[in-house]
Amino acid sequence: MKACVLLTVLLGCGASAAETGRPPPKAPAPAARDGGHTNFVSWAGGMVVIPAKGPAVVLLNAQQTVEAGRLEAAVDGIGLKTRLPVRFRQAAADDPARAARKLLDDTNTVAAVILVTDEPEAPSLLIAPEARWARVNVAPLGKGEAQAVRAVKEVWRAYGYLMGAANSNFPKSLMRPVGGPDDLDGLLPDALCHEGMMKIQKQAEERGTTPSRRYPYRKAVEEGWAQPPTNDLQKTVWDEVKAKSRGRD
């Protein structure tokens, strides 16, 4: 009998409110932060971004087969994921290789160059990390939408190799070794494994590039480097921090 009672009690621990007839317990109220804020966004005043600094990887587009907008979107995606400076430029039609070399001469603002071309007799990806350049060739990548998707993946791979990510053992990572264009189809777009991302950040640091950073506006005000408020949320935080500072003085 005691065993039955004990079993009933244990099973009742997981019973729903409908089964027990009792209302579900209320979630505890969030703890109030400075100024009585119970919402992180209102407490923080939003986020401020410190832009990335240092030389950028430049994608130089020298072809017209794949729409330039697709490549430019890939550049934006790389910058968003890595928080590092990446730029898109359209190459002059006459001598794109010369334009790439000229960019590489500017070591203060250019970390490396990815040249995108359309050359029927060349492989889809050439990498020269020691020379700080890579070449993505769209010609062997098929036609139409498949070609565009593969070209974007090769741009990501070129960036990864230039920035020290090398090969990955993760099944869907773009840094997996591939034997041809068809192998690219099984890899996830814009997917670099955590290990590869860490290597990229390390390489960027060695090249004197720092990633963009996000801070609560409140922290920026407290440390004295925030810009004056531009909205009501920031103004509330600004006034609170300044008032607290005057109180300490």
C-alpha positions in Angstrom: 0.0 0.0 0.0 2.8 2.4 0.9 4.5 1.6 -2.4 1.3 2.5 -4.3 1.0 5.8 -2.4 4.6 6.6 -3.1 4.2 5.8 -6.8 1.1 7.9 -7.0 3.0 10.9 -5.4 5.9 10.5 -7.8 3.7 10.3 -10.9 1.6 13.3 -9.6 4.8 15.4 -9.7 4.5 15.6 -13.4 0.8 16.0 -13.7 -0.6 18.9 -15.7 -2.8 21.7 -14.3 -5.8 20.2 -16.0 -5.2 16.8 -14.3 -4.7 18.3 -10.8 -7.3 21.0 -11.0 -4.8 23.5 -9.7 -3.6 26.6 -11.7 0.0 26.4 -13.0 2.6 28.2 -10.9 3.4 31.7 -12.0 6.8 32.3 -13.5 8.9 34.5 -11.1 9.1 38.1 -12.1 12.4 39.2 -13.7 14.7 40.8 -11.3 14.8 44.6 -11.6 18.1 46.1 -12.8 19.4 49.6 -12.2 16.7 52.1 -12.5 13.9 49.5 -12.0 14.3 48.1 -15.5 13.0 44.5 -16.0 13.7 44.5 -19.7 17.3 44.2 -20.9 16.8 46.4 -23.9 15.4 49.2 -21.9 18.1 48.8 -19.3 20.9 48.7 -21.9 19.5 51.5 -24.1 20.0 49.3 -27.1 23.4 48.2 -28.5 26.1 50.3 -30.1 28.6 48.9 -32.6 32.3 49.6 -32.8 33.2 49.0 -36.5 35.9 46.5 -37.4 39.3 48.1 -37.9 42.3 47.1 -40.0 43.0 45.8 -43.5 40.1 44.2 -45.4 39.7 41.2 -47.7 38.6 42.6 -51.1 36.5 40.6 -53.6 37.3 41.9 -57.0 34.6 40.9 -59.5 36.0 40.5 -63.1 33.1 38.5 -64.7 29.5 39.1 -65.8 28.2 35.5 -65.9 27.1 35.4 -62.3 25.1 38.5 -61.2 27.3 40.9 -59.3 24.6 41.3 -56.7 24.9 37.6 -55.6 28.6 38.1 -55.0 28.1 41.3 -53.2 25.6 39.6 -50.9 28.1 36.9 -50.2 30.6 39.6 -49.2 28.0 41.1 -46.9 27.3 37.7 -45.4 31.0 37.0 -44.7 31.3 40.3 -43.0 28.2 39.7 -40.9 29.3 36.2 -39.8 33.0 37.0 -39.1 32.5 40.7 -38.0 35.6 41.4 -40.0 36.0 44.0 -42.9 35.3 42.6 -46.3 34.8 44.7 -49.4 33.3 44.3 -52.9 34.7 46.0 -55.9 34.0 45.8 -59.6 37.2 45.2 -61.7 38.0 47.0 -64.9 37.5 44.8 -67.9 40.9 45.3 -69.5 43.3 43.8 -67.0 41.8 42.5 -63.7 44.9 40.7 -62.6 46.8 43.9 -62.7 44.1 45.6 -60.7 44.3 42.8 -58.1 48.1 43.3 -57.8 47.6 47.0 -57.4 45.2 46.4 -54.6 47.6 44.1 -52.9 50.3 46.8 -52.9 48.2 48.7 -50.4 49.0 46.6 -47.3 47.5 49.2 -44.9 44.0 48.7 -46.1 44.0 45.4 -48.1 44.6 42.1 -46.3 44.0 39.9 -49.3 42.2 39.8 -52.7 39.7 37.3 -54.0 39.5 37.7 -57.8 36.4 36.3 -59.5 36.7 35.4 -63.2 35.1 33.4 -66.0 37.8 31.3 -67.7 36.8 28.1 -69.4 40.1 26.4 -69.1 40.9 27.2 -65.5 39.9 25.4 -62.2 37.1 26.8 -60.0 39.4 27.7 -57.1 43.1 28.7 -56.9 44.6 29.7 -53.6 47.9 31.5 -52.9 47.8 32.4 -49.2 51.5 33.4 -49.1 50.8 35.9 -51.8 47.5 37.0 -50.2 45.2 36.2 -53.2 42.7 33.6 -54.3 40.9 33.2 -57.7 37.3 31.9 -58.0 36.5 30.9 -61.6 32.8 30.5 -62.3 33.2 28.8 -65.7 33.4 25.2 -64.4 30.5 25.6 -62.0 27.7 24.9 -64.4 25.0 27.2 -65.6 22.1 29.3 -64.2 21.1 29.2 -60.6 23.3 26.2 -59.8 26.4 28.1 -61.1 25.5 31.2 -58.9 25.0 29.1 -55.8 28.3 27.2 -56.3 30.1 30.5 -57.1 29.0 32.0 -53.7 30.2 28.8 -51.9 33.6 29.1 -53.6 33.8 32.7 -52.5 33.3 31.6 -48.9 35.9 28.8 -49.4 38.4 31.2 -50.9 37.9 33.5 -47.9 38.3 30.6 -45.5 41.5 29.4 -47.0 43.0 32.9 -47.2 42.2 33.5 -43.6 43.7 30.2 -42.3 40.6 28.1 -41.9 42.0 25.2 -44.0 40.1 21.9 -44.2 37.3 20.8 -41.9 36.1 17.4 -40.8 32.6 18.6 -40.2 30.3 17.0 -42.8 28.5 20.0 -44.1 31.2 22.7 -43.7 32.2 24.7 -46.7 35.8 24.0 -45.8 35.4 20.3 -46.5 37.7 19.0 -49.3 35.8 18.8 -52.6 36.6 16.8 -55.8 34.5 18.8 -58.2 31.6 21.2 -58.6 29.0 18.5 -57.7 30.6 18.1 -54.2 29.8 21.7 -53.5 26.0 21.0 -53.7 26.2 18.9 -50.5 27.7 21.7 -48.4 25.7 24.2 -46.5 25.9 27.8 -47.8 27.9 30.2 -45.7 28.5 27.5 -43.1 31.9 27.5 -41.4 32.5 25.3 -38.4 33.4 26.9 -35.0 37.0 25.7 -35.4 37.3 27.5 -38.7 35.8 30.7 -37.4 38.3 30.7 -34.5 41.2 30.2 -37.0 39.9 33.2 -39.0 39.8 35.4 -36.0 43.3 34.4 -35.1 44.6 35.1 -38.6 42.9 38.5 -38.6 44.5 39.4 -35.2 47.9 38.5 -36.6 47.2 40.8 -39.6 46.3 43.7 -37.3 42.5 43.5 -37.9 40.0 43.7 -35.1 36.4 42.5 -35.4 33.4 44.8 -34.9 32.1 44.7 -31.3 28.7 45.3 -29.8 28.2 46.9 -26.4 25.1 48.0 -24.4 24.7 51.8 -24.7 24.6 52.0 -20.9 28.2 50.6 -20.7 29.4 53.1 -23.3 27.8 56.0 -21.3 29.4 54.6 -18.0 32.8 54.4 -19.6 32.5 57.9 -21.2 32.8 57.1 -24.9 29.1 57.0 -25.9 27.7 59.4 -28.4 24.8 61.7 -27.2 21.4 59.9 -27.2 19.5 59.7 -30.5 16.2 58.2 -29.2 14.1 58.2 -26.0 15.5 54.8 -24.9 19.1 56.1 -25.0 18.1 59.4 -23.4 16.6 57.6 -20.4 19.8 55.6 -19.9 21.9 58.7 -20.5 20.0 60.6 -17.8 20.1 57.7 -15.3 23.9 57.2 -15.6 24.7 60.9 -15.5 22.5 61.4 -12.4 24.1 58.5 -10.7 27.6 59.9 -11.6 26.6 63.3 -10.1 25.4 61.6 -7.0 28.8 60.0 -6.4 30.5 63.3 -7.0 
